[in-house]
Amino acid sequence: MQQEQDHRGGFHYEVGGKRLASMTYSRAGAALIIIDHTEVDKQLSGQGIGRKLLDTLVAWARETNTKVMATCPFALAQFGKDPSIRDVLS
């Protein structure tokens, strides 16, 4: 699920109405976001939820012609490992 208000937004993973994982960003312009944080509840550790959030964000960025920068260490590492998602980078 994606939510955005004012200049802050994020993609979230929820189970039973409880948010268990989030990847947040801030808007740096109409067509640019900066991923600043990824957090996954310990009970979901090792299940690839952080990567699923990033893949959802990348698909959304492609659909909306939004460019992405990352300061979040997790997102930076994923972009570094996987050239197939770098097309959204600013």
C-alpha positions, 0 to 999 in steps of 0.5 A: 500500500502506498500513502503520500501526504504533503512532501512525505510518502511511503510504501507499507506492508500490513497484516491484519491492519497492522503495519509491519514494514515500511519504505519511506521517502520525501519528495524533492520535486514533482518527479523526484523522490528520495528513499530515506528509510526502510524498516521491517518488523523482526518477525518478518526478517529473512522473508524479502519484505524490504525488497518487495517494498522496493520492487513495488516502489520501482514499479510505481516510479516507472508508471509515474515517471518518477525518478528516485534517489536513495539515502537509505542504506538498504535501498542503496545496497539493493540498487548497487546489487541489481542493475535491472532497477537502476533505470529509475535512479536520478 
